[in-house]
Amino acid sequence: MVEAYKVIWDQNALNQLADIYAYILEDSYQNAETVKHKILGLTAGLAINPKRYKPDKLRLDSNPDFRALEVYKFRITFYINEDNMTVNVLRVRSIRQEPLPY
């Protein structure tokens, strides 16, 4: 049996997702719901195998525990903590935005 990780959303990431939802909602309720559900579904799936995504290429120190995935035009950054069996969702940003160093 595969052990599942616990997926934890950082408050900053939740706020970013809410902002994205509100922005898309200005034009389309259906599109806002679609994007929200896709992002939440993908991040929920991190509980099973978070290492299927590549290490975050924008990470300054190249720590392989920081990973990222892209969906639609959004980049979701997360951290895998093997000791606690958790995946922390850190950021949800548009790929059109200037990358933030971290």
VENQUIZI-V390998 format. One line per field, one symbol per residue. phi: phi as a letter, one per 30 degrees, with the letter a starting at -180 (. if undefined). burial: b if it has 9 or more other ideal C-beta (glycine too) atoms within 8 Angstrom, else e. A space follows every 10 residues. Layout:
phi=???
burial=???
//
This chain:
phi=.ddcdccbcd eddddddddd eddddecadd dddddedddd ddddddddad ddcdeddcdd chdddcbbbb bhbbcccbbc cddchbbcdc bbbddddddc da
burial=eeeebbbebb eebbebbeeb bbebbeeeee bbeebbebbe ebbeebbeeb eeeebbeebe eeeebbbbbb eeebbbbbbb beeebbbbbb bbbeeeeeee ee
//
